[in-house]
């Protein structure tokens, strides 16, 4: 479905991603793990066209998307739930959701589905997004991402800054999405959780993919255990 | 909550507020016979249209400091056409379309600009327009020398546009007939603004205003919607200008003035920026205050008072009068036992 081939990305003179290669298949949950500053968020933003690769190609459903503008990439079926949520704080929950459905023609059905996943949002639809707790905002951000009916949903650090209960809830949602066949790219620092819900994982270190494999294997990998799980 | 209920909440109820508005508007000229007062109301209607047009552009996060350019282009284009034999309807629509076309071109230049930079370019554009109209013989010839009447406002011959103005001709239509023309044009503008703001386009505008990157990630084509905002807003400004010129019986480069660029900004901020009712309330209050000061014999010193009002508003009512009005209406509806619902406008 999504394929990175030898992608290099730079911020000005500083190169962030070095020859990154990875692939996501239909219905898979893929996770990219790695320390702070490794370039995980850059990968997410590059997929969305917010950064243009200096070389290499990104293919999505057979289309080269690294040259497309952001709104076109959204129309093609990718949604990013950004790190730190970035909701429209002065809009209500309902308006945020409607915003998410900008490219979609099946608002009603999607809204029903999203409210089934997040009943809390239905209760509070007239509340301003900026007045919700961090966990609720994260739920809204995911819901808003789903409103475009994406073929691929990218979650960038969805558990960042949340209480343990909320973190569990976020991963519960990822599991539900997995069971419903939504393809998810999970970018996480919460490595244990991320590897538990995902099919495969990639380890990104200083802009390079250093390890890849089935998530269960990565959980047992000596390097991952030592460097990330503290075991 | 069902979809039907949502539709009722978001689409149907706000339009009910138009009914009393329309009724008041329709019977007002029957109740008021004072010609001067009708004139002021017509002027208010004009400012409501013009402020709504500025407000719509601001709604998409683009604040123009030179909106008078489009007012003037609409006015001049339609006037030139009408005195050269075009029918008033064709003239007014072409005037609005010309403003809109120029708006599109300026919009293309401004797409990458934000805040002060956008303000400077639009401000400069209006000044360039004054220079062009003042210096270019093309305009003076096209207007059959009408520009020669600049500054002679006391001795303006109301027939300088001749009988060719058709429904706008002072011979055929008394001035108070303009009341209904402006009233319906204003209602159409408010309704159009309302529909746009509540539509997908309006959501896209708001998203761009709040956060451009986020808007793009919702699938909003930023460039396209910024230009749509320019096209619609300048069309309305041009339309208002095209109607205003014949109403005023004369036209001059003053139409492009800084005063005309800043009036809709002051009015919109006074009423409540980014709301549908804001420009309405703002134009009404500011214009009435302005005219009242005129009756007290003030002229240019009115600007001083307006400045003080603006400073006080920014200090004490930064969101304009709308939140205040909403509060009062919500309280009244609570007292009357009605369900407390946000005022739709």
Interface residues (C-beta under 8 A of the other chain):
Chain A: X48 X50 X69 X70 X71 X74 X75 X79 X80 X82 X86 X87 X88 X89 X90 X91 X94 X95 X98 X99 X100 X102 X103 X108 X111 X122 X125 X144 X148
Chain B: X1 X3 X6 X200 X203 X204 X206 X207 X210 X211 X213 X214 X216 X217 X218 X219 X220 X221 X222
